[in-house]
């Protein structure tokens, strides 16, 4: 089932991204990019499984690195670079 949806697995568990973007290239090809917003609540195991599954990791918020929201304009600029 994970393969049908294009989801990765880590040690037999599904790895769900926070956001999956579908990107259409100029030539018509469609690709996906899986994104994960990292907060202070993540521990090493969370980070290892998510990055091992190929998710692009982003830390939101200010200099403290604490959180962020999907509406955070600075975070969206980082994602869309």
C-alpha positions in Angstrom: 0.0 0.0 0.0 2.8 2.5 0.8 4.3 2.0 -2.6 1.0 2.8 -4.3 0.8 6.1 -2.5 4.6 6.8 -2.8 5.1 6.7 0.9 8.4 5.5 2.4 8.7 3.0 5.3 11.2 3.0 8.1 11.6 -0.3 10.0 8.2 -1.5 8.8 6.3 1.8 9.7 4.8 4.2 7.2 6.5 7.6 7.2 3.9 10.4 6.5 5.2 13.8 5.5 3.6 17.0 7.0 3.2 18.3 3.4 3.4 16.7 0.0 3.8 19.1 -2.9 3.1 18.2 -6.5 5.3 20.1 -8.8 4.6 20.4 -12.6 7.7 21.1 -14.6 7.7 23.2 -17.7 7.9 20.1 -19.9 4.7 18.6 -18.3 6.4 16.1 -15.9 4.9 16.0 -12.5 7.0 15.2 -9.4 6.5 15.3 -5.7 8.4 16.8 -2.8 7.7 15.6 0.8 8.3 18.2 3.5 8.5 17.9 7.3 8.4 20.9 9.8 10.8 20.1 12.6 9.9 21.4 16.1 11.6 21.2 19.5 9.4 18.1 20.2 11.3 15.9 17.8 13.9 13.5 19.2 16.7 11.8 17.3 14.5 8.8 16.4 11.9 11.0 14.8 14.5 12.9 12.8 16.4 9.7 11.7 13.2 8.0 10.4 12.0 11.1 8.6 15.3 12.0 6.9 16.0 8.4 6.1 12.7 8.3 4.3 13.9 11.2 2.1 11.7 14.0 3.5 13.1 17.5 3.3 13.4 18.9 6.8 12.6 22.5 7.7 12.9 24.3 11.0 10.4 27.1 11.4 10.2 30.1 13.6 12.8 32.5 14.7 16.5 32.3 15.8 15.5 30.0 18.7 14.4 27.4 16.1 11.2 26.9 18.1 8.3 25.7 16.0 6.6 27.6 13.2 3.3 27.3 11.4 2.3 26.6 7.9 1.3 30.2 7.6 4.8 31.4 8.6 6.0 33.5 5.7 9.7 33.0 6.4 9.2 29.2 6.4 7.4 29.3 3.1 10.3 31.2 1.6 12.7 28.5 2.8 10.5 25.8 1.3 10.1 27.4 -2.1 13.8 28.2 -2.6 
